[in-house]
């Protein structure tokens, strides 16, 4: 494991997902799950999210589309909140989910809009 890439990834992961979410994910990682947490932190967050080619807000928008297409509601909720932390407006999130309806199907968008409403409400209450 690259210590530098891991530390960079951890910092970006905390910035996007919030300390509470990351602390819980790391604290609940047992011997079975810890290698996945290390992999995600180092390569997903440190190597890919840490690249210069896209801003964090742009990466969030791409993620929302892909996660919606894959029908991963838990991850979608986490990344909608992350997108808001990255400065992505509710309007842009809505536009991405409308794009999902056309290219991935209405059922995917319906589920994604439901998850988005929950995530946006939770994010708003966390900011209060």
Backbone as JSON Lines, residues from 0, in Angstrom:
{"i":0,"aa":"X","n":[0.85,-1.18,0.0],"ca":[0.0,0.0,0.0],"c":[0.89,1.24,0.0]}
{"i":1,"aa":"X","n":[0.54,2.16,-0.85],"ca":[1.25,3.43,-0.89],"c":[0.69,4.32,0.21]}
{"i":2,"aa":"X","n":[1.52,4.63,1.21],"ca":[1.07,5.46,2.34],"c":[0.62,6.83,1.85]}
{"i":3,"aa":"X","n":[1.35,7.4,0.92],"ca":[0.99,8.72,0.41],"c":[-0.36,8.69,-0.31]}
{"i":4,"aa":"X","n":[-0.56,7.69,-1.17],"ca":[-1.83,7.57,-1.9],"c":[-2.98,7.27,-0.95]}
{"i":5,"aa":"X","n":[-2.73,6.46,0.08],"ca":[-3.76,6.16,1.07],"c":[-4.15,7.43,1.83]}
{"i":6,"aa":"X","n":[-3.17,8.19,2.29],"ca":[-3.45,9.41,3.05],"c":[-4.19,10.44,2.18]}
{"i":7,"aa":"X","n":[-3.77,10.57,0.94],"ca":[-4.46,11.46,0.01],"c":[-5.9,11.0,-0.17]}
{"i":8,"aa":"X","n":[-6.07,9.71,-0.37],"ca":[-7.41,9.14,-0.54],"c":[-8.28,9.34,0.67]}
{"i":9,"aa":"X","n":[-7.71,9.16,1.84],"ca":[-8.46,9.34,3.07],"c":[-8.93,10.79,3.21]}
{"i":10,"aa":"X","n":[-8.07,11.72,2.87],"ca":[-8.44,13.14,2.96],"c":[-9.57,13.48,1.99]}
{"i":11,"aa":"X","n":[-9.48,12.98,0.76],"ca":[-10.54,13.25,-0.23],"c":[-11.83,12.55,0.18]}
{"i":12,"aa":"X","n":[-11.71,11.32,0.63],"ca":[-12.89,10.56,1.08],"c":[-13.61,11.3,2.2]}
{"i":13,"aa":"X","n":[-12.86,11.81,3.15],"ca":[-13.46,12.58,4.26],"c":[-14.11,13.87,3.75]}
{"i":14,"aa":"X","n":[-13.44,14.55,2.83],"ca":[-13.97,15.79,2.28],"c":[-15.31,15.56,1.57]}
{"i":15,"aa":"X","n":[-15.41,14.48,0.81],"ca":[-16.61,14.22,0.01],"c":[-17.7,13.56,0.84]}
{"i":16,"aa":"X","n":[-17.37,12.55,1.61],"ca":[-18.39,11.77,2.31],"c":[-18.63,12.22,3.74]}
{"i":17,"aa":"X","n":[-17.73,12.99,4.3],"ca":[-17.87,13.46,5.67],"c":[-17.15,12.55,6.65]}
{"i":18,"aa":"X","n":[-16.67,13.14,7.72],"ca":[-15.92,12.39,8.73],"c":[-16.74,11.28,9.36]}
{"i":19,"aa":"X","n":[-17.99,11.55,9.69],"ca":[-18.81,10.54,10.38],"c":[-18.96,9.29,9.54]}
{"i":20,"aa":"X","n":[-19.24,9.45,8.26],"ca":[-19.42,8.29,7.38],"c":[-18.12,7.49,7.27]}
{"i":21,"aa":"X","n":[-17.01,8.18,7.04],"ca":[-15.73,7.51,6.87],"c":[-15.29,6.84,8.18]}
{"i":22,"aa":"X","n":[-15.44,7.55,9.29],"ca":[-15.08,6.96,10.59],"c":[-15.85,5.67,10.84]}
{"i":23,"aa":"X","n":[-17.14,5.69,10.55],"ca":[-17.96,4.49,10.75],"c":[-17.51,3.35,9.84]}
{"i":24,"aa":"X","n":[-17.26,3.66,8.57],"ca":[-16.82,2.63,7.62],"c":[-15.51,2.0,8.06]}
{"i":25,"aa":"X","n":[-14.58,2.81,8.52],"ca":[-13.28,2.29,8.95],"c":[-13.38,1.56,10.28]}
{"i":26,"aa":"X","n":[-14.19,2.08,11.2],"ca":[-14.3,1.46,12.52],"c":[-15.01,0.11,12.48]}
{"i":27,"aa":"X","n":[-15.92,-0.05,11.54],"ca":[-16.68,-1.32,11.47],"c":[-16.02,-2.35,10.56]}
{"i":28,"aa":"X","n":[-14.9,-1.98,9.96],"ca":[-14.2,-2.93,9.09],"c":[-13.48,-3.97,9.95]}
{"i":29,"aa":"X","n":[-13.92,-5.19,9.83],"ca":[-13.28,-6.29,10.56],"c":[-12.16,-6.87,9.69]}
{"i":30,"aa":"X","n":[-11.6,-7.97,10.12],"ca":[-10.49,-8.58,9.38],"c":[-10.91,-8.95,7.96]}
{"i":31,"aa":"X","n":[-12.17,-9.3,7.77],"ca":[-12.67,-9.66,6.45],"c":[-12.81,-8.41,5.56]}
{"i":32,"aa":"X","n":[-13.36,-7.34,6.1],"ca":[-13.67,-6.15,5.32],"c":[-12.59,-5.1,5.23]}
{"i":33,"aa":"X","n":[-11.59,-5.16,6.11],"ca":[-10.55,-4.13,6.13],"c":[-9.79,-4.03,4.81]}
{"i":34,"aa":"X","n":[-9.45,-5.15,4.15],"ca":[-8.76,-5.01,2.87],"c":[-9.57,-4.22,1.83]}
{"i":35,"aa":"X","n":[-10.88,-4.35,1.85],"ca":[-11.71,-3.59,0.93],"c":[-11.65,-2.1,1.27]}
{"i":36,"aa":"X","n":[-11.7,-1.76,2.55],"ca":[-11.61,-0.35,2.95],"c":[-10.27,0.25,2.51]}
{"i":37,"aa":"X","n":[-9.21,-0.49,2.66],"ca":[-7.89,-0.02,2.23],"c":[-7.85,0.16,0.71]}
{"i":38,"aa":"X","n":[-8.38,-0.8,-0.02],"ca":[-8.42,-0.72,-1.48],"c":[-9.21,0.49,-1.95]}
{"i":39,"aa":"X","n":[-10.4,0.67,-1.39],"ca":[-11.26,1.79,-1.76],"c":[-10.58,3.12,-1.44]}
{"i":40,"aa":"X","n":[-10.0,3.22,-0.26],"ca":[-9.37,4.48,0.15],"c":[-8.16,4.81,-0.73]}
{"i":41,"aa":"X","n":[-7.32,3.82,-0.96],"ca":[-6.1,4.07,-1.72],"c":[-6.36,4.27,-3.21]}
{"i":42,"aa":"X","n":[-7.12,3.38,-3.82],"ca":[-7.25,3.43,-5.28],"c":[-8.45,4.24,-5.76]}
{"i":43,"aa":"X","n":[-9.61,4.03,-5.17],"ca":[-10.79,4.79,-5.58],"c":[-10.59,6.27,-5.26]}
{"i":44,"aa":"X","n":[-10.32,6.54,-3.99],"ca":[-10.23,7.93,-3.54],"c":[-8.87,8.56,-3.79]}
{"i":45,"aa":"X","n":[-7.79,7.85,-3.53],"ca":[-6.46,8.42,-3.7],"c":[-6.0,8.48,-5.14]}
{"i":46,"aa":"X","n":[-6.17,7.39,-5.86],"ca":[-5.67,7.32,-7.24],"c":[-6.63,7.96,-8.24]}
{"i":47,"aa":"X","n":[-7.92,7.65,-8.17],"ca":[-8.86,8.15,-9.18],"c":[-9.45,9.5,-8.8]}
{"i":48,"aa":"X","n":[-10.1,9.59,-7.63],"ca":[-10.66,10.88,-7.22],"c":[-9.57,11.93,-7.05]}
{"i":49,"aa":"X","n":[-8.34,11.51,-6.8],"ca":[-7.24,12.43,-6.58],"c":[-6.57,12.93,-7.86]}
{"i":50,"aa":"X","n":[-7.03,12.47,-9.01],"ca":[-6.46,12.93,-10.28],"c":[-6.88,14.37,-10.57]}
{"i":51,"aa":"X","n":[-6.12,15.03,-11.43],"ca":[-6.38,16.42,-11.77],"c":[-7.39,16.61,-12.89]}
{"i":52,"aa":"X","n":[-7.72,15.6,-13.65],"ca":[-8.51,15.75,-14.87],"c":[-9.93,16.27,-14.71]}
{"i":53,"aa":"X","n":[-10.56,16.0,-13.57],"ca":[-11.92,16.46,-13.29],"c":[-11.96,17.06,-11.89]}
{"i":54,"aa":"X","n":[-12.79,18.07,-11.73],"ca":[-13.03,18.62,-10.39],"c":[-13.87,17.62,-9.6]}
{"i":55,"aa":"X","n":[-13.84,17.74,-8.28],"ca":[-14.63,16.84,-7.44],"c":[-16.11,16.91,-7.78]}
{"i":56,"aa":"X","n":[-16.63,18.08,-8.06],"ca":[-18.05,18.21,-8.42],"c":[-18.36,17.46,-9.71]}
{"i":57,"aa":"X","n":[-17.44,17.52,-10.67],"ca":[-17.65,16.79,-11.93],"c":[-17.59,15.28,-11.69]}
{"i":58,"aa":"X","n":[-16.68,14.84,-10.86],"ca":[-16.6,13.41,-10.53],"c":[-17.89,12.96,-9.84]}
{"i":59,"aa":"X","n":[-18.43,13.82,-8.98],"ca":[-19.68,13.49,-8.32],"c":[-20.8,13.28,-9.32]}
{"i":60,"aa":"X","n":[-20.91,14.17,-10.3],"ca":[-21.98,14.05,-11.3],"c":[-21.84,12.75,-12.1]}
{"i":61,"aa":"X","n":[-20.62,12.42,-12.49],"ca":[-20.39,11.17,-13.21],"c":[-20.79,9.99,-12.34]}
{"i":62,"aa":"X","n":[-20.39,10.03,-11.07],"ca":[-20.73,8.94,-10.15],"c":[-22.24,8.77,-10.0]}
{"i":63,"aa":"X","n":[-22.95,9.89,-9.87],"ca":[-24.41,9.79,-9.69],"c":[-25.05,9.08,-10.87]}
{"i":64,"aa":"X","n":[-24.61,9.39,-12.07],"ca":[-25.17,8.73,-13.25],"c":[-24.85,7.23,-13.25]}
{"i":65,"aa":"X","n":[-23.59,6.89,-12.96],"ca":[-23.21,5.47,-12.99],"c":[-23.88,4.67,-11.88]}
{"i":66,"aa":"X","n":[-23.91,5.23,-10.69],"ca":[-24.5,4.51,-9.56],"c":[-26.0,4.35,-9.76]}
{"i":67,"aa":"X","n":[-26.64,5.36,-10.34],"ca":[-28.07,5.23,-10.66],"c":[-28.29,4.12,-11.68]}
{"i":68,"aa":"X","n":[-27.46,4.1,-12.72],"ca":[-27.58,3.08,-13.76],"c":[-27.38,1.68,-13.19]}
{"i":69,"aa":"X","n":[-26.51,1.57,-12.19],"ca":[-26.24,0.27,-11.57],"c":[-27.26,-0.11,-10.5]}
{"i":70,"aa":"X","n":[-28.18,0.82,-10.19],"ca":[-29.21,0.58,-9.18],"c":[-28.6,0.21,-7.83]}
{"i":71,"aa":"X","n":[-27.79,1.1,-7.33],"ca":[-27.13,0.93,-6.03],"c":[-27.62,2.04,-5.1]}
{"i":72,"aa":"X","n":[-28.82,1.88,-4.51],"ca":[-29.43,2.98,-3.74],"c":[-28.62,3.45,-2.54]}
{"i":73,"aa":"X","n":[-27.98,2.54,-1.82],"ca":[-27.2,2.96,-0.66],"c":[-26.06,3.87,-1.09]}
{"i":74,"aa":"X","n":[-25.31,3.44,-2.09],"ca":[-24.19,4.25,-2.58],"c":[-24.68,5.54,-3.21]}
{"i":75,"aa":"X","n":[-25.84,5.49,-3.87],"ca":[-26.39,6.7,-4.47],"c":[-26.67,7.74,-3.41]}
{"i":76,"aa":"X","n":[-27.28,7.31,-2.31],"ca":[-27.58,8.26,-1.23],"c":[-26.3,8.89,-0.68]}
{"i":77,"aa":"X","n":[-25.3,8.09,-0.46],"ca":[-24.02,8.58,0.05],"c":[-23.4,9.58,-0.91]}
{"i":78,"aa":"X","n":[-23.46,9.27,-2.2],"ca":[-22.81,10.13,-3.19],"c":[-23.63,11.37,-3.53]}
{"i":79,"aa":"X","n":[-24.94,11.33,-3.32],"ca":[-25.73,12.55,-3.48],"c":[-25.33,13.55,-2.4]}
{"i":80,"aa":"X","n":[-25.19,13.07,-1.17],"ca":[-24.73,13.95,-0.1],"c":[-23.32,14.45,-0.4]}
{"i":81,"aa":"X","n":[-22.47,13.57,-0.91],"ca":[-21.12,13.97,-1.28],"c":[-21.12,15.02,-2.38]}
{"i":82,"aa":"X","n":[-22.0,14.86,-3.34],"ca":[-22.11,15.84,-4.42],"c":[-22.49,17.21,-3.86]}
{"i":83,"aa":"X","n":[-23.41,17.22,-2.93],"ca":[-23.79,18.5,-2.3],"c":[-22.6,19.1,-1.56]}
{"i":84,"aa":"X","n":[-21.82,18.25,-0.85],"ca":[-20.62,18.76,-0.17],"c":[-19.62,19.33,-1.17]}
{"i":85,"aa":"X","n":[-19.62,18.78,-2.38],"ca":[-18.72,19.25,-3.43],"c":[-19.27,20.47,-4.15]}
{"i":86,"aa":"X","n":[-20.41,20.98,-3.7],"ca":[-20.96,22.19,-4.31],"c":[-21.91,21.96,-5.47]}
{"i":87,"aa":"X","n":[-22.29,20.71,-5.71],"ca":[-23.23,20.42,-6.79],"c":[-24.63,20.82,-6.34]}
{"i":88,"aa":"X","n":[-25.32,21.57,-7.18],"ca":[-26.67,22.04,-6.83],"c":[-27.7,20.91,-6.98]}
{"i":89,"aa":"X","n":[-28.82,21.09,-6.3],"ca":[-29.91,20.14,-6.45],"c":[-30.38,20.09,-7.91]}
{"i":90,"aa":"X","n":[-30.36,21.23,-8.57],"ca":[-30.79,21.29,-9.97],"c":[-29.91,20.42,-10.86]}
{"i":91,"aa":"X","n":[-28.59,20.45,-10.64],"ca":[-27.7,19.62,-11.45],"c":[-27.9,18.13,-11.13]}
{"i":92,"aa":"X","n":[-28.13,17.83,-9.87],"ca":[-28.41,16.43,-9.51],"c":[-29.68,15.97,-10.23]}
{"i":93,"aa":"X","n":[-30.71,16.8,-10.21],"ca":[-31.96,16.46,-10.89],"c":[-31.71,16.24,-12.38]}
{"i":94,"aa":"X","n":[-30.91,17.1,-13.01],"ca":[-30.65,16.96,-14.44],"c":[-29.93,15.65,-14.76]}
{"i":95,"aa":"X","n":[-28.99,15.26,-13.92],"ca":[-28.3,13.98,-14.13],"c":[-29.3,12.83,-14.05]}
{"i":96,"aa":"X","n":[-30.2,12.89,-13.06],"ca":[-31.17,11.81,-12.9],"c":[-32.18,11.79,-14.05]}
{"i":97,"aa":"X","n":[-32.5,12.92,-14.62],"ca":[-33.35,12.94,-15.81],"c":[-32.62,12.3,-16.99]}
{"i":98,"aa":"X","n":[-31.33,12.55,-17.09],"ca":[-30.52,11.92,-18.13],"c":[-30.53,10.4,-17.95]}
{"i":99,"aa":"X","n":[-30.48,9.96,-16.7],"ca":[-30.55,8.52,-16.4],"c":[-31.85,7.94,-16.93]}
{"i":100,"aa":"X","n":[-32.95,8.68,-16.78],"ca":[-34.25,8.18,-17.26],"c":[-34.2,7.85,-18.75]}
{"i":101,"aa":"X","n":[-33.55,8.69,-19.52],"ca":[-33.51,8.5,-20.97],"c":[-32.55,7.38,-21.36]}
{"i":102,"aa":"X","n":[-31.38,7.36,-20.76],"ca":[-30.36,6.41,-21.2],"c":[-30.34,5.09,-20.45]}
{"i":103,"aa":"X","n":[-30.94,5.05,-19.26],"ca":[-30.9,3.83,-18.45],"c":[-32.29,3.29,-18.15]}
{"i":104,"aa":"X","n":[-33.3,4.1,-18.37],"ca":[-34.67,3.64,-18.15],"c":[-35.37,4.4,-17.04]}
{"i":105,"aa":"X","n":[-36.67,4.54,-17.23],"ca":[-37.49,5.25,-16.27],"c":[-37.47,4.58,-14.89]}
{"i":106,"aa":"X","n":[-37.56,3.25,-14.79],"ca":[-37.52,2.65,-13.44],"c":[-36.26,3.02,-12.66]}
{"i":107,"aa":"X","n":[-35.12,3.07,-13.33],"ca":[-33.88,3.47,-12.64],"c":[-33.99,4.91,-12.15]}
{"i":108,"aa":"X","n":[-34.57,5.77,-12.97],"ca":[-34.7,7.18,-12.58],"c":[-35.72,7.35,-11.46]}
{"i":109,"aa":"X","n":[-36.8,6.61,-11.51],"ca":[-37.81,6.71,-10.45],"c":[-37.19,6.35,-9.11]}
{"i":110,"aa":"X","n":[-36.47,5.24,-9.07],"ca":[-35.8,4.85,-7.83],"c":[-34.76,5.88,-7.42]}
{"i":111,"aa":"X","n":[-34.01,6.4,-8.38],"ca":[-32.97,7.37,-8.08],"c":[-33.55,8.68,-7.55]}
{"i":112,"aa":"X","n":[-34.68,9.12,-8.1],"ca":[-35.32,10.33,-7.6],"c":[-35.8,10.12,-6.16]}
{"i":113,"aa":"X","n":[-36.33,8.94,-5.86],"ca":[-36.79,8.65,-4.5],"c":[-35.62,8.71,-3.53]}
{"i":114,"aa":"X","n":[-34.53,8.07,-3.87],"ca":[-33.34,8.09,-3.03],"c":[-32.79,9.51,-2.91]}
{"i":115,"aa":"X","n":[-32.81,10.25,-4.0],"ca":[-32.29,11.62,-3.99],"c":[-33.09,12.51,-3.05]}
{"i":116,"aa":"X","n":[-34.41,12.39,-3.07],"ca":[-35.23,13.2,-2.15],"c":[-34.84,12.93,-0.71]}
{"i":117,"aa":"X","n":[-34.67,11.66,-0.36],"ca":[-34.26,11.29,1.01],"c":[-32.88,11.86,1.32]}
{"i":118,"aa":"X","n":[-31.95,11.69,0.42],"ca":[-30.57,12.14,0.66],"c":[-30.51,13.66,0.78]}
{"i":119,"aa":"X","n":[-31.23,14.36,-0.08],"ca":[-31.21,15.82,-0.03],"c":[-31.83,16.33,1.26]}
{"i":120,"aa":"X","n":[-32.9,15.69,1.72],"ca":[-33.52,16.1,2.99],"c":[-32.57,15.84,4.15]}
{"i":121,"aa":"X","n":[-31.92,14.68,4.16],"ca":[-30.96,14.37,5.22],"c":[-29.78,15.34,5.18]}
{"i":122,"aa":"X","n":[-29.29,15.64,3.99],"ca":[-28.17,16.57,3.88],"c":[-28.57,17.94,4.43]}
{"i":123,"aa":"X","n":[-29.76,18.41,4.07],"ca":[-30.24,19.72,4.54],"c":[-30.34,19.74,6.06]}
{"i":124,"aa":"X","n":[-30.83,18.65,6.65],"ca":[-30.96,18.62,8.12],"c":[-29.59,18.53,8.8]}
{"i":125,"aa":"X","n":[-28.63,17.89,8.16],"ca":[-27.27,17.82,8.7],"c":[-26.59,19.18,8.68]}
{"i":126,"aa":"X","n":[-26.97,20.03,7.73],"ca":[-26.36,21.34,7.58],"c":[-26.97,22.38,8.54]}
{"i":127,"aa":"X","n":[-28.12,22.04,9.1],"ca":[-28.81,22.99,10.0],"c":[-28.18,23.07,11.36]}
